[in-house]
Amino acid sequence: IQDVVGDLRSFAGLDATGCGRLSLTGAVEDILRELTPLLTAQGIVTETDLQGLPELECYPQPLREALGHLIGYAARSLGEGGRLSITGRSDGDAVELLITDNGHGLPAELIGNV
């Protein structure tokens, strides 16, 4: 229950129309927690390496929503026994978030739509 309350408080503090601060590590952890039933049911193994990521000055709500869609799509596309890895690193003013999986990938005819 504490996790749910914490997630709701965190969500309620995000202003969808304004700039604010977002913990990228916290956002990814929240998303994975929300996806736990799916990940568990499909036997998907997750690996994360997000240490040392700074808080971002950004539009938190749209960024978190985009990450949720990206990670959720990867998880739903994997199928039974897949592996989902999320790695982040920071280099000066740049932050990189790498989301990889061992799925089949997109069909060649759809790559141009991405």
Secondary structure, 3 states (H helix, E strand, C coil): CHHHHHHHHHHHCCCCCCCEEEEHHHHHHHHHHHCHHHHHHCCCEEEEECCCCCEEEECHHHHHHHHHHHHHHHHHHHCCCCEEEEEEEEECCEEEEEEEECCCCCCHHHHCCC
